[in-house]
């Protein structure tokens, strides 16, 4: 018994990232590694692509100009068969990592990452029990970032509701969200 997916020799990959330079460079690197790559920069154009294209794998940026990549993870996880989904983001947090995996992502990787690291994370078959544990506790700035991300996820990405829940002015929250997270 053969399926259309098994008959395809070239794996099909959907790449969604709002940075056009990064998207082009990563797309070219993945094509050189044998993938058929379809790329998009936002949720709207990704929806159009998914009407005509069923990927075997997907790399999804978390922060897109018209919404959250988590919305896209949920849509991809509803496909049959489900593609392998990797969330790749410069705005990594524990809350969004947990949500991404709950929604169907096989892995979650913070930027910057090389094409080889991205493919390794995408193709990783199971959990990595040898993952090193950081010996230093996170900084207060990192804990604040994590807390904001968790509350934002609890409020479905609604900035105003998150600001109210945090007892913070909305513009202050927007400034904090516009910054890159502290590494540790």
C-alpha angles and dihedrals in degrees: 000000000000128000129207088250093054091047091056109091097190115067112233117228131187114208117193118181131139094218105088095198094049091045092052095045094046091043091053091048091051092048089053087054091056105267129134099227127201112185136197136174102209144019095263096056090042091057089054091049092050090056088066105023133056110195127209089207136018135198110198129188113221099219113054127169094246101037147314125322086223088075088057092047089057092049093048092047089056092060120102113254095027114231121227104261127204122187110212117186147162088208100061120171136161092244095055092042091055092046092048092053092044089053093051110276114142092208145002123215131184120225137274096062134147122239089252092053090047093051092045090053092046094050097040105126102203145001119302109233090179092065107132118246115227110245093205122074116239118267122255089251091054092048090051090051091049092049093049090050092050093050090045090053090048088056095047093248094304105150096196094050090046092050090051091048091050092044088236133132111260094235091051089053091048090052091050091049092049091060122084113252120262110255097226 
